[in-house]
């Protein structure tokens, strides 16, 4: 149950605050030396403070961005692409196709959509292709027989890892959804590649492990999400100590104008319809619950090193201002544009350069058309995901990954019409509560993957047991 909290812990669910957090950081949590529960059940642990552990994680861009000088180059910048057949992947390829003098594709990885993947091979001529679904390998080979370049073909998770660390790639666009994108991203970082980050789980679940790794190997983490790209752009040129606050904007999702009492009636069909953006089902539902924004708060903390008390969310229904930063002298800098994911993706790919685009394919913002920009505070009763995400972020360690994985599983079961819309957050909070005793403050990669799988299994088991199945409202009800 989410209740109002004292100001020292604003935005933190009571179940997490009471057991894990305190304003003087005295609460202790487990930091495990033996990284997974052994068959014998024994586990060697040391006690550390969650907040103290969190301070050991170096942010990707510590409260400022100092772009390097743009260096003229004679050849296009070379990329690997993870998740080429998804929304991020196809938009990335549209950018590469439009600017062949700037960008070149050398390797790509996809899941199981072999027809789209084959078309990409014919058009972009990659040197290496990874297909996750090995059962479709023979059919895929048939589809690319006439391709002008026959790529090296790999299968499974290891194939995506090899694509990520391809020796010819300078940077990697990470469009694989979920924790599946973490392993190839880690491989790319170890190979010294810059990361065009469109996979939330890389930092939400893996921040305590990934960020020290990126610092060690000199890999830049460049945010491709629209909100974090906006913050990144607004931070360009800020002096040391110049950043005061981050303000994330949220559309409010499909039910922003609904009364709280009506949310019990939400159907899948209603939840997957976004008023502004064209996105996949899962992210559209996350927008409706505001879980996407809660997870973005965690990601912003890891990217920019800003304390959770200085990261705010505001509802902005028009989605023209993509996010803002407040500076030390109370000035506010915002990044604006039409809702179009191509712009933040291209900014990560071209950074620090700015590429001249065509009015025909990149409509310019017209303030006479975008002349009604409104804002309001989010309703915490309507959006309990907000407080849950802030609480998980303050708990740190493996709690953020557990929340993300639990939410992904719960949303999947809502889409399958096995639970109700309101059950999504009930399951998320219950799963976080169940994880408190095993929270790992400074997880390694094995911990992160382990607790991602644990959270998904936990949520599925609760639903399979019938604890939530009777409350779903169908469209035909």
C-alpha positions as a Markdown table, in Angstrom:
| # | Residue | x | y | z |
|---|---|---|---|---|
| 1 | Unk | 0.0 | 0.0 | 0.0 |
| 2 | Unk | 1.4 | 3.4 | -1.0 |
| 3 | Unk | 1.0 | 6.2 | 1.5 |
| 4 | Unk | 2.2 | 9.8 | 1.9 |
| 5 | Unk | 5.7 | 10.0 | 3.3 |
| 6 | Unk | 7.8 | 12.5 | 5.2 |
| 7 | Unk | 9.7 | 15.0 | 3.0 |
| 8 | Unk | 13.0 | 13.1 | 3.6 |
| 9 | Unk | 11.6 | 10.3 | 1.5 |
| 10 | Unk | 9.2 | 11.9 | -0.9 |
| 11 | Unk | 8.3 | 9.5 | -3.7 |
| 12 | Unk | 9.3 | 6.4 | -1.9 |
| 13 | Unk | 6.8 | 3.6 | -1.2 |
| 14 | Unk | 6.4 | 2.9 | 2.5 |
| 15 | Unk | 7.2 | -0.8 | 2.1 |
| 16 | Unk | 10.6 | 0.1 | 0.7 |
| 17 | Unk | 11.3 | 3.1 | 2.9 |
| 18 | Unk | 10.6 | 1.5 | 6.3 |
| 19 | Unk | 12.8 | -1.5 | 5.7 |
| 20 | Unk | 15.6 | -0.1 | 3.6 |
| 21 | Unk | 16.0 | 3.6 | 3.7 |
| 22 | Unk | 16.5 | 6.4 | 6.2 |
| 23 | Unk | 17.5 | 10.0 | 5.9 |
| 24 | Unk | 20.9 | 9.4 | 7.6 |
| 25 | Unk | 21.7 | 6.3 | 5.4 |
| 26 | Unk | 21.9 | 4.1 | 8.5 |
| 27 | Unk | 19.8 | 1.3 | 7.0 |
| 28 | Unk | 21.8 | -1.7 | 5.9 |
| 29 | Unk | 21.3 | -4.1 | 3.0 |
| 30 | Unk | 23.0 | -7.2 | 1.7 |
| 31 | Unk | 25.9 | -7.0 | -0.6 |
| 32 | Unk | 26.8 | -10.6 | -1.6 |
| 33 | Unk | 30.3 | -11.9 | -2.2 |
| 34 | Unk | 29.1 | -15.2 | -3.4 |
| 35 | Unk | 27.1 | -13.9 | -6.2 |
| 36 | Unk | 24.2 | -16.4 | -6.5 |
| 37 | Unk | 22.5 | -18.7 | -4.1 |
| 38 | Unk | 24.5 | -22.0 | -4.2 |
| 39 | Unk | 22.9 | -25.4 | -4.3 |
| 40 | Unk | 23.7 | -25.7 | -0.6 |
| 41 | Unk | 21.8 | -22.5 | 0.1 |
| 42 | Unk | 24.8 | -20.9 | 1.7 |
| 43 | Unk | 25.8 | -17.4 | 0.7 |
| 44 | Unk | 28.6 | -15.2 | 2.0 |
| 45 | Unk | 27.4 | -11.6 | 2.5 |
| 46 | Unk | 28.8 | -8.3 | 3.8 |
| 47 | Unk | 26.7 | -5.4 | 5.0 |
| 48 | Unk | 26.8 | -2.1 | 3.3 |
| 49 | Unk | 24.5 | 0.9 | 3.1 |
| 50 | Unk | 22.5 | 1.1 | -0.1 |
| 51 | Unk | 23.0 | 4.8 | -0.5 |
| 52 | Unk | 26.7 | 4.5 | 0.2 |
| 53 | Unk | 27.0 | 1.7 | -2.5 |
| 54 | Unk | 25.1 | 3.9 | -4.9 |
| 55 | Unk | 27.7 | 6.7 | -4.5 |
| 56 | Unk | 30.3 | 4.3 | -5.8 |
| 57 | Unk | 28.6 | 4.1 | -9.2 |
| 58 | Unk | 30.2 | 6.7 | -11.6 |
| 59 | Unk | 27.5 | 8.5 | -13.7 |
| 60 | Unk | 27.9 | 8.5 | -17.5 |
| 61 | Unk | 27.8 | 12.3 | -17.6 |
| 62 | Unk | 28.3 | 13.7 | -14.1 |
| 63 | Unk | 25.9 | 16.8 | -14.1 |
| 64 | Unk | 27.4 | 18.3 | -17.2 |
| 65 | Unk | 28.3 | 17.5 | -20.9 |
| 66 | Unk | 31.4 | 18.9 | -22.5 |
| 67 | Unk | 31.1 | 18.0 | -26.2 |
| 68 | Unk | 34.4 | 17.4 | -27.9 |
| 69 | Unk | 35.3 | 19.4 | -31.0 |
| 70 | Unk | 33.8 | 18.1 | -34.2 |
| 71 | Unk | 36.5 | 16.4 | -36.3 |
| 72 | Unk | 36.0 | 16.3 | -40.1 |
| 73 | Unk | 36.2 | 12.7 | -41.4 |
| 74 | Unk | 36.5 | 11.2 | -44.9 |
| 75 | Unk | 34.5 | 8.1 | -44.2 |
| 76 | Unk | 31.1 | 7.3 | -42.6 |
| 77 | Unk | 30.9 | 6.4 | -39.0 |
| 78 | Unk | 30.4 | 2.6 | -38.7 |
| 79 | Unk | 27.7 | 1.0 | -36.6 |
| 80 | Unk | 26.5 | -2.3 | -35.3 |
| 81 | Unk | 22.8 | -2.5 | -34.6 |
| 82 | Unk | 21.1 | -4.7 | -32.0 |
| 83 | Unk | 17.4 | -5.3 | -32.5 |
| 84 | Unk | 17.3 | -4.3 | -36.2 |
| 85 | Unk | 13.7 | -5.4 | -36.9 |
| 86 | Unk | 12.1 | -3.5 | -33.9 |
| 87 | Unk | 11.0 | 0.1 | -33.8 |
| 88 | Unk | 14.3 | 1.5 | -32.7 |
| 89 | Unk | 16.2 | -0.7 | -35.2 |
| 90 | Unk | 14.0 | 0.2 | -38.3 |
| 91 | Unk | 14.2 | 3.9 | -37.5 |
| 92 | Unk | 18.0 | 3.7 | -37.1 |
| 93 | Unk | 18.2 | 2.0 | -40.5 |
| 94 | Unk | 16.0 | 4.8 | -42.0 |
| 95 | Unk | 18.6 | 7.3 | -40.7 |
| 96 | Unk | 21.5 | 5.3 | -42.2 |
| 97 | Unk | 19.7 | 5.0 | -45.5 |
| 98 | Unk | 19.1 | 8.8 | -45.6 |
| 99 | Unk | 22.7 | 9.8 | -44.7 |
| 100 | Unk | 25.0 | 7.2 | -46.3 |
| 101 | Unk | 27.8 | 9.7 | -46.3 |
| 102 | Unk | 27.6 | 9.9 | -42.5 |
| 103 | Unk | 26.7 | 6.4 | -41.3 |
| 104 | Unk | 27.4 | 2.9 | -42.4 |
| 105 | Unk | 26.0 | -0.4 | -41.1 |
| 106 | Unk | 28.6 | -3.2 | -40.5 |
| 107 | Unk | 26.6 | -5.8 | -38.5 |
| 108 | Unk | 23.1 | -6.3 | -37.2 |
| 109 | Unk | 21.2 | -8.6 | -34.8 |
| 110 | Unk | 17.5 | -9.5 | -34.7 |
| 111 | Unk | 15.1 | -11.9 | -33.0 |
| 112 | Unk | 12.9 | -14.0 | -35.3 |
| 113 | Unk | 11.4 | -11.7 | -38.0 |
| 114 | Unk | 13.4 | -13.2 | -40.8 |
| 115 | Unk | 11.6 | -11.5 | -43.7 |
| 116 | Unk | 12.3 | -8.0 | -42.4 |
| 117 | Unk | 15.8 | -9.1 | -41.5 |
| 118 | Unk | 16.4 | -10.5 | -45.0 |
| 119 | Unk | 15.2 | -7.3 | -46.6 |
| 120 | Unk | 17.7 | -5.4 | -44.4 |
| 121 | Unk | 20.5 | -7.7 | -45.5 |
| 122 | Unk | 19.7 | -7.0 | -49.2 |
| 123 | Unk | 19.6 | -3.3 | -48.7 |
| 124 | Unk | 22.4 | -2.5 | -46.2 |
| 125 | Unk | 24.9 | -5.3 | -47.0 |
| 126 | Unk | 26.1 | -6.0 | -43.5 |
| 127 | Unk | 29.2 | -8.1 | -42.9 |
| 128 | Unk | 27.7 | -10.0 | -40.0 |
| 129 | Unk | 24.1 | -11.0 | -39.0 |
| 130 | Unk | 22.9 | -12.6 | -35.8 |
| 131 | Unk | 19.6 | -14.4 | -35.6 |
| 132 | Unk | 18.3 | -15.2 | -32.2 |
| 133 | Unk | 15.9 | -17.9 | -33.3 |
| 134 | Unk | 18.1 | -20.7 | -34.6 |
| 135 | Unk | 15.1 | -22.7 | -35.8 |
| 136 | Unk | 14.6 | -20.2 | -38.6 |
| 137 | Unk | 18.2 | -20.3 | -39.8 |
| 138 | Unk | 17.6 | -22.4 | -42.9 |
| 139 | Unk | 14.6 | -20.3 | -44.1 |
| 140 | Unk | 16.6 | -17.1 | -43.5 |
| 141 | Unk | 19.5 | -18.4 | -45.6 |
| 142 | Unk | 17.1 | -19.1 | -48.4 |
| 143 | Unk | 15.7 | -15.5 | -48.2 |
| 144 | Unk | 19.2 | -14.0 | -48.6 |
| 145 | Unk | 20.6 | -16.2 | -51.4 |
| 146 | Unk | 20.3 | -13.4 | -53.9 |
| 147 | Unk | 21.8 | -10.7 | -51.6 |
| 148 | Unk | 24.7 | -8.8 | -53.1 |
| 149 | Unk | 26.9 | -9.5 | -50.1 |
| 150 | Unk | 26.6 | -12.7 | -48.1 |
| 151 | Unk | 27.2 | -11.9 | -44.5 |
| 152 | Unk | 28.6 | -14.2 | -41.8 |
| 153 | Unk | 25.6 | -15.6 | -40.0 |
| 154 | Unk | 25.5 | -16.4 | -36.3 |
| 155 | Unk | 22.7 | -17.6 | -34.1 |
| 156 | Unk | 21.5 | -17.3 | -30.5 |
| 157 | Unk | 22.6 | -14.9 | -27.7 |
| 158 | Unk | 26.3 | -15.3 | -28.6 |
| 159 | Unk | 25.6 | -14.1 | -32.1 |
| 160 | Unk | 24.3 | -10.8 | -30.7 |
| 161 | Unk | 27.4 | -10.5 | -28.6 |
| 162 | Unk | 29.6 | -10.9 | -31.6 |
| 163 | Unk | 27.6 | -8.3 | -33.6 |
| 164 | Unk | 28.0 | -5.9 | -30.6 |
| 165 | Unk | 31.8 | -6.3 | -30.6 |
| 166 | Unk | 32.4 | -6.5 | -34.3 |
| 167 | Unk | 35.9 | -5.1 | -34.9 |
| 168 | Unk | 34.8 | -2.7 | -37.7 |
| 169 | Unk | 32.1 | -1.0 | -35.6 |
| 170 | Unk | 32.9 | 2.3 | -33.8 |
| 171 | Unk | 29.5 | 2.4 | -32.0 |
| 172 | Unk | 26.5 | 0.2 | -31.2 |
| 173 | Unk | 22.8 | 1.1 | -31.3 |
| 174 | Unk | 21.2 | -1.0 | -28.6 |
| 175 | Unk | 17.5 | -1.6 | -29.6 |
| 176 | Unk | 17.0 | -5.0 | -28.0 |
| 177 | Unk | 14.2 | -4.9 | -25.4 |
| 178 | Unk | 14.7 | -6.1 | -21.9 |
| 179 | Unk | 17.6 | -7.8 | -20.1 |
| 180 | Unk | 18.5 | -9.7 | -23.3 |
| 181 | Unk | 20.2 | -6.5 | -24.4 |
| 182 | Unk | 22.5 | -6.3 | -21.4 |
| 183 | Unk | 25.0 | -9.0 | -22.4 |
| 184 | Unk | 25.8 | -7.7 | -25.9 |
| 185 | Unk | 26.0 | -4.2 | -24.5 |
| 186 | Unk | 28.5 | -5.3 | -21.9 |
| 187 | Unk | 30.5 | -7.0 | -24.7 |
| 188 | Unk | 30.5 | -3.8 | -26.8 |
| 189 | Unk | 31.7 | -1.8 | -23.8 |
| 190 | Unk | 34.6 | -4.2 | -23.2 |
| 191 | Unk | 35.5 | -3.8 | -26.9 |
| 192 | Unk | 35.7 | 0.0 | -26.4 |
| 193 | Unk | 32.6 | 0.8 | -28.5 |
| 194 | Unk | 30.4 | 3.9 | -27.8 |
| 195 | Unk | 26.9 | 2.9 | -26.8 |
| 196 | Unk | 23.8 | 4.6 | -28.4 |
| 197 | Unk | 21.6 | 3.5 | -25.6 |
| 198 | Unk | 17.9 | 2.7 | -26.4 |
| 199 | Unk | 17.7 | -0.2 | -24.0 |
| 200 | Unk | 16.4 | 0.9 | -20.6 |
| 201 | Unk | 17.5 | -2.2 | -18.7 |
| 202 | Unk | 21.2 | -1.5 | -19.4 |
| 203 | Unk | 21.1 | 1.2 | -16.7 |
| 204 | Unk | 18.0 | 0.5 | -14.8 |
| 205 | Unk | 19.0 | -3.1 | -14.0 |
| 206 | Unk | 22.7 | -3.0 | -14.8 |
| 207 | Unk | 23.8 | 0.6 | -13.8 |
| 208 | Unk | 25.9 | -0.4 | -10.8 |
| 209 | Unk | 27.8 | -2.9 | -13.0 |
| 210 | Unk | 27.7 | -1.2 | -16.4 |
| 211 | Unk | 28.8 | 2.3 | -15.5 |
| 212 | Unk | 32.0 | 1.4 | -13.8 |
| 213 | Unk | 32.8 | -0.9 | -16.7 |
| 214 | Unk | 32.1 | 2.0 | -19.2 |
| 215 | Unk | 34.4 | 4.2 | -17.2 |
| 216 | Unk | 37.2 | 1.5 | -17.2 |
| 217 | Unk | 37.0 | 1.0 | -21.0 |
| 218 | Unk | 36.4 | 4.6 | -22.0 |
| 219 | Unk | 33.0 | 3.8 | -23.6 |
| 220 | Unk | 30.6 | 6.7 | -24.0 |
| 221 | Unk | 27.0 | 6.0 | -23.0 |
| 222 | Unk | 24.9 | 8.2 | -25.3 |
| 223 | Unk | 21.1 | 8.3 | -24.5 |
| 224 | Unk | 18.8 | 7.6 | -27.4 |
| 225 | Unk | 15.6 | 7.8 | -25.3 |
| 226 | Unk | 13.8 | 11.1 | -26.1 |
| 227 | Unk | 13.7 | 12.4 | -22.6 |
| 228 | Unk | 17.3 | 11.6 | -21.7 |
| 229 | Unk | 18.5 | 12.9 | -25.1 |
| 230 | Unk | 16.7 | 16.1 | -24.3 |
| 231 | Unk | 18.4 | 16.4 | -20.9 |
| 232 | Unk | 21.8 | 15.5 | -22.5 |
| 233 | Unk | 21.4 | 18.2 | -25.1 |
| 234 | Unk | 20.3 | 20.8 | -22.5 |
| 235 | Unk | 23.4 | 20.0 | -20.4 |
| 236 | Unk | 25.8 | 20.8 | -23.3 |
| 237 | Unk | 28.2 | 23.5 | -22.0 |
| 238 | Unk | 27.0 | 23.7 | -18.4 |
| 239 | Unk | 29.8 | 24.7 | -16.1 |
| 240 | Unk | 30.9 | 22.6 | -13.1 |
| 241 | Unk | 28.1 | 22.9 | -10.5 |
| 242 | Unk | 25.7 | 24.5 | -13.0 |
| 243 | Unk | 23.0 | 21.8 | -12.9 |
| 244 | Unk | 20.4 | 22.1 | -10.1 |
| 245 | Unk | 17.4 | 19.9 | -11.2 |
| 246 | Unk | 16.2 | 17.6 | -14.0 |
| 247 | Unk | 12.5 | 17.9 | -15.1 |
| 248 | Unk | 11.2 | 14.9 | -17.0 |
| 249 | Unk | 8.1 | 15.5 | -19.1 |
| 250 | Unk | 5.4 | 12.9 | -19.5 |
| 251 | Unk | 2.4 | 12.8 | -21.8 |
| 252 | Unk | 0.3 | 11.3 | -19.1 |
| 253 | Unk | -0.6 | 8.3 | -21.4 |
| 254 | Unk | -3.9 | 7.0 | -22.5 |
| 255 | Unk | -5.8 | 7.7 | -19.3 |
| 256 | Unk | -4.5 | 11.1 | -18.3 |
| 257 | Unk | -8.0 | 12.5 | -18.5 |
| 258 | Unk | -9.8 | 9.6 | -16.8 |
| 259 | Unk | -10.9 | 9.8 | -13.1 |
| 260 | Unk | -9.0 | 7.4 | -10.9 |
| 261 | Unk | -12.2 | 5.5 | -10.1 |
| 262 | Unk | -12.6 | 4.5 | -13.8 |
| 263 | Unk | -9.2 | 2.8 | -14.1 |
| 264 | Unk | -10.6 | -0.5 | -12.8 |
| 265 | Unk | -12.5 | -0.7 | -16.2 |
| 266 | Unk | -9.4 | -0.3 | -18.4 |
| 267 | Unk | -9.1 | -2.9 | -21.2 |
| 268 | Unk | -6.0 | -3.9 | -23.2 |
| 269 | Unk | -7.4 | -2.2 | -26.3 |
| 270 | Unk | -7.7 | 1.1 | -24.5 |
| 271 | Unk | -4.3 | 0.8 | -22.8 |
| 272 | Unk | -2.3 | 0.2 | -26.0 |
| 273 | Unk | -3.5 | 3.4 | -27.7 |
| 274 | Unk | -1.2 | 6.4 | -27.1 |
| 275 | Unk | -2.5 | 9.9 | -27.7 |
| 276 | Unk | 0.8 | 11.3 | -29.1 |
| 277 | Unk | 3.4 | 8.6 | -30.0 |
| 278 | Unk | 3.3 | 5.5 | -32.2 |
| 279 | Unk | 5.0 | 2.8 | -30.0 |
| 280 | Unk | 4.9 | -0.9 | -29.2 |
| 281 | Unk | 2.2 | -2.3 | -26.8 |
| 282 | Unk | 4.5 | -2.6 | -23.8 |
| 283 | Unk | 5.9 | 0.9 | -23.8 |
| 284 | Unk | 2.4 | 2.3 | -24.5 |
| 285 | Unk | 1.0 | 0.6 | -21.4 |
| 286 | Unk | 4.0 | 1.8 | -19.4 |
| 287 | Unk | 3.2 | 5.3 | -20.6 |
| 288 | Unk | -0.4 | 4.8 | -19.4 |
| 289 | Unk | 0.7 | 3.7 | -15.9 |
| 290 | Unk | 3.6 | 6.2 | -15.9 |
| 291 | Unk | 6.0 | 3.3 | -15.2 |
| 292 | Unk | 8.0 | 4.4 | -18.2 |
| 293 | Unk | 8.6 | 7.8 | -16.5 |
| 294 | Unk | 9.4 | 6.2 | -13.2 |
| 295 | Unk | 12.0 | 4.0 | -14.9 |
| 296 | Unk | 13.3 | 7.1 | -16.7 |
| 297 | Unk | 13.9 | 8.7 | -13.3 |
| 298 | Unk | 16.2 | 5.8 | -12.4 |
| 299 | Unk | 17.9 | 6.0 | -15.7 |
| 300 | Unk | 18.4 | 9.8 | -15.4 |
| 301 | Unk | 20.0 | 9.3 | -11.9 |
| 302 | Unk | 22.5 | 6.8 | -13.4 |
| 303 | Unk | 23.2 | 8.8 | -16.5 |
| 304 | Unk | 23.7 | 12.2 | -15.0 |
| 305 | Unk | 24.5 | 11.6 | -11.3 |
| 306 | Unk | 21.6 | 13.7 | -10.0 |
| 307 | Unk | 20.0 | 12.8 | -6.7 |
| 308 | Unk | 16.4 | 11.5 | -6.7 |
| 309 | Unk | 15.3 | 14.6 | -4.7 |
| 310 | Unk | 16.3 | 16.7 | -7.7 |
| 311 | Unk | 14.6 | 14.7 | -10.5 |
| 312 | Unk | 11.0 | 15.8 | -11.0 |
| 313 | Unk | 8.2 | 14.6 | -13.3 |
| 314 | Unk | 5.6 | 17.0 | -14.9 |
| 315 | Unk | 2.7 | 16.1 | -17.2 |
| 316 | Unk | 3.0 | 17.8 | -20.5 |
| 317 | Unk | 0.2 | 16.4 | -22.8 |
| 318 | Unk | 1.4 | 17.9 | -26.1 |
| 319 | Unk | 4.9 | 16.1 | -25.9 |
| 320 | Unk | 6.6 | 19.1 | -27.5 |
| 321 | Unk | 9.0 | 19.8 | -24.7 |
| 322 | Unk | 10.9 | 16.5 | -24.2 |
| 323 | Unk | 12.5 | 17.4 | -20.9 |
| 324 | Unk | 14.2 | 20.3 | -19.2 |
| 325 | Unk | 17.1 | 21.1 | -16.8 |
| 326 | Unk | 17.1 | 23.9 | -14.2 |
| 327 | Unk | 20.5 | 25.5 | -13.6 |
| 328 | Unk | 22.0 | 26.8 | -10.4 |
| 329 | Unk | 20.7 | 30.3 | -11.1 |
| 330 | Unk | 17.1 | 29.1 | -11.6 |
| 331 | Unk | 17.2 | 29.4 | -15.4 |
| 332 | Unk | 15.4 | 26.5 | -17.2 |
| 333 | Unk | 16.7 | 25.1 | -20.5 |
| 334 | Unk | 14.3 | 22.9 | -22.5 |
| 335 | Unk | 14.6 | 20.8 | -25.7 |
| 336 | Unk | 11.6 | 21.0 | -28.0 |
| 337 | Unk | 10.5 | 19.2 | -31.2 |
| 338 | Unk | 7.7 | 17.2 | -32.7 |
| 339 | Unk | 7.3 | 13.7 | -31.2 |
| 340 | Unk | 9.8 | 11.8 | -33.5 |
| 341 | Unk | 12.1 | 9.2 | -32.1 |
| 342 | Unk | 14.5 | 9.6 | -35.1 |
| 343 | Unk | 15.9 | 12.9 | -33.7 |
| 344 | Unk | 17.2 | 11.5 | -30.4 |
| 345 | Unk | 18.5 | 8.4 | -32.2 |
| 346 | Unk | 20.4 | 10.4 | -34.7 |
| 347 | Unk | 21.8 | 12.7 | -32.0 |
| 348 | Unk | 23.5 | 9.7 | -30.3 |
| 349 | Unk | 24.8 | 8.5 | -33.7 |
| 350 | Unk | 26.2 | 11.8 | -34.8 |
| 351 | Unk | 27.4 | 13.3 | -31.5 |
| 352 | Unk | 29.1 | 15.7 | -31.2 |
| 353 | Unk | 28.1 | 16.7 | -34.8 |
| 354 | Unk | 24.8 | 18.2 | -35.8 |
| 355 | Unk | 23.6 | 17.0 | -39.2 |
| 356 | Unk | 21.7 | 19.2 | -41.6 |
| 357 | Unk | 18.3 | 17.6 | -42.4 |
| 358 | Unk | 15.7 | 18.0 | -45.1 |
| 359 | Unk | 12.4 | 19.8 | -44.4 |
| 360 | Unk | 10.7 | 17.1 | -46.4 |
| 361 | Unk | 11.7 | 14.2 | -44.2 |
| 362 | Unk | 12.3 | 16.1 | -40.9 |
| 363 | Unk | 9.4 | 18.6 | -40.3 |
| 364 | Unk | 10.7 | 21.6 | -38.4 |
| 365 | Unk | 8.9 | 22.8 | -35.3 |
| 366 | Unk | 6.3 | 25.4 | -36.1 |
| 367 | Unk | 5.4 | 27.4 | -33.0 |
| 368 | Unk | 2.2 | 28.8 | -34.6 |
| 369 | Unk | 1.0 | 25.2 | -34.7 |
| 370 | Unk | 2.5 | 24.1 | -31.4 |
| 371 | Unk | 1.2 | 27.1 | -29.6 |
| 372 | Unk | -0.6 | 25.6 | -26.6 |
| 373 | Unk | 1.9 | 24.0 | -24.2 |
| 374 | Unk | 0.4 | 23.0 | -20.9 |
| 375 | Unk | 1.7 | 21.4 | -17.7 |
| 376 | Unk | 0.3 | 19.8 | -14.6 |
| 377 | Unk | 1.5 | 17.8 | -11.6 |
| 378 | Unk | 1.1 | 14.0 | -11.9 |
| 379 | Unk | -1.7 | 12.5 | -9.8 |
| 380 | Unk | 0.0 | 10.1 | -7.5 |
| 381 | Unk | -3.3 | 8.1 | -6.9 |
| 382 | Unk | -3.6 | 7.6 | -10.6 |
| 383 | Unk | 0.1 | 6.9 | -11.1 |
| 384 | Unk | 1.3 | 4.8 | -8.2 |
| 385 | Unk | 4.2 | 3.6 | -10.4 |
| 386 | Unk | 5.9 | 7.0 | -9.8 |
| 387 | Unk | 6.4 | 6.5 | -6.1 |
| 388 | Unk | 7.3 | 2.8 | -6.5 |
| 389 | Unk | 10.1 | 3.7 | -9.0 |
| 390 | Unk | 11.5 | 6.5 | -6.8 |
| 391 | Unk | 11.5 | 4.0 | -3.9 |
| 392 | Unk | 13.3 | 1.3 | -5.9 |
| 393 | Unk | 15.8 | 3.9 | -7.1 |
| 394 | Unk | 16.6 | 5.0 | -3.6 |
| 395 | Unk | 16.9 | 1.3 | -2.5 |
| 396 | Unk | 19.4 | 0.9 | -5.4 |
| 397 | Unk | 21.3 | -2.3 | -6.2 |
| 398 | Unk | 19.2 | -5.1 | -7.6 |
| 399 | Unk | 15.9 | -3.5 | -6.6 |
| 400 | Unk | 15.6 | -1.4 | -9.7 |
| 401 | Unk | 16.2 | -4.4 | -12.0 |
| 402 | Unk | 13.6 | -6.4 | -10.1 |
| 403 | Unk | 11.0 | -3.6 | -10.5 |
| 404 | Unk | 11.7 | -3.4 | -14.2 |
| 405 | Unk | 11.5 | -7.2 | -14.8 |
| 406 | Unk | 8.4 | -7.6 | -12.6 |
| 407 | Unk | 6.7 | -4.8 | -14.6 |
| 408 | Unk | 7.6 | -6.3 | -17.9 |
| 409 | Unk | 6.2 | -9.7 | -16.8 |
| 410 | Unk | 3.0 | -8.1 | -15.4 |
| 411 | Unk | 2.4 | -6.0 | -18.5 |
| 412 | Unk | 2.8 | -9.2 | -20.6 |
| 413 | Unk | 0.2 | -10.9 | -18.5 |
| 414 | Unk | -2.2 | -7.9 | -18.8 |
| 415 | Unk | -1.8 | -8.0 | -22.5 |
| 416 | Unk | -2.6 | -11.7 | -22.4 |
| 417 | Unk | -5.8 | -10.7 | -20.4 |
| 418 | Unk | -4.8 | -12.7 | -17.4 |
| 419 | Unk | -4.8 | -9.8 | -14.9 |
| 420 | Unk | -6.4 | -6.4 | -14.7 |
| 421 | Unk | -4.8 | -3.0 | -15.4 |
| 422 | Unk | -4.6 | -2.2 | -11.7 |
| 423 | Unk | -3.1 | -5.5 | -10.9 |
| 424 | Unk | 0.1 | -4.5 | -12.8 |
| 425 | Unk | 1.2 | -2.1 | -10.0 |
| 426 | Unk | 0.0 | -4.4 | -7.2 |
| 427 | Unk | 2.2 | -7.2 | -8.6 |
| 428 | Unk | 5.2 | -4.8 | -9.1 |
| 429 | Unk | 5.0 | -3.6 | -5.5 |
| 430 | Unk | 4.5 | -7.1 | -4.0 |
| 431 | Unk | 7.5 | -8.4 | -6.0 |
| 432 | Unk | 9.7 | -5.5 | -4.7 |
| 433 | Unk | 8.6 | -6.3 | -1.2 |
| 434 | Unk | 9.5 | -9.9 | -1.6 |
| 435 | Unk | 13.0 | -9.0 | -2.8 |
| 436 | Unk | 13.9 | -6.8 | 0.2 |
| 437 | Unk | 15.7 | -9.6 | 2.1 |
| 438 | Unk | 17.9 | -10.5 | -0.8 |
| 439 | Unk | 18.7 | -7.1 | -2.2 |
| 440 | Unk | 22.3 | -6.9 | -3.5 |
| 441 | Unk | 23.7 | -3.4 | -3.2 |
| 442 | Unk | 26.6 | -3.7 | -5.7 |
| 443 | Unk | 25.6 | -6.5 | -8.1 |
| 444 | Unk | 27.8 | -8.1 | -10.7 |
| 445 | Unk | 26.4 | -9.2 | -14.1 |
| 446 | Unk | 25.4 | -12.6 | -12.7 |
| 447 | Unk | 23.4 | -11.1 | -10.0 |
| 448 | Unk | 21.6 | -8.8 | -12.4 |
| 449 | Unk | 20.6 | -11.6 | -14.8 |
| 450 | Unk | 19.7 | -13.8 | -11.9 |
| 451 | Unk | 17.3 | -11.4 | -10.2 |
| 452 | Unk | 15.8 | -10.3 | -13.5 |
| 453 | Unk | 14.8 | -14.0 | -14.1 |
| 454 | Unk | 13.7 | -14.3 | -10.4 |
| 455 | Unk | 11.3 | -11.4 | -10.7 |
| 456 | Unk | 9.7 | -12.6 | -13.8 |
| 457 | Unk | 9.2 | -16.1 | -12.3 |
| 458 | Unk | 7.8 | -14.6 | -9.1 |
| 459 | Unk | 5.2 | -12.5 | -10.9 |
| 460 | Unk | 4.2 | -15.4 | -13.2 |
| 461 | Unk | 3.9 | -17.8 | -10.2 |
| 462 | Unk | 1.5 | -15.4 | -8.4 |
| 463 | Unk | -0.7 | -15.1 | -11.4 |
| 464 | Unk | -0.6 | -18.8 | -12.2 |
| 465 | Unk | -1.7 | -19.4 | -8.6 |
| 466 | Unk | -4.9 | -17.5 | -9.3 |
| 467 | Unk | -4.1 | -14.6 | -6.9 |
| 468 | Unk | -5.0 | -12.0 | -9.5 |
| 469 | Unk | -6.8 | -13.7 | -12.3 |
| 470 | Unk | -10.4 | -12.9 | -11.3 |
| 471 | Unk | -10.1 | -9.1 | -11.6 |
| 472 | Unk | -9.5 | -8.7 | -15.3 |
| 473 | Unk | -12.0 | -6.6 | -17.2 |
| 474 | Unk | -12.3 | -7.6 | -20.9 |
| 475 | Unk | -13.5 | -5.4 | -23.7 |
| 476 | Unk | -16.6 | -7.6 | -24.1 |
| 477 | Unk | -17.5 | -7.5 | -20.4 |
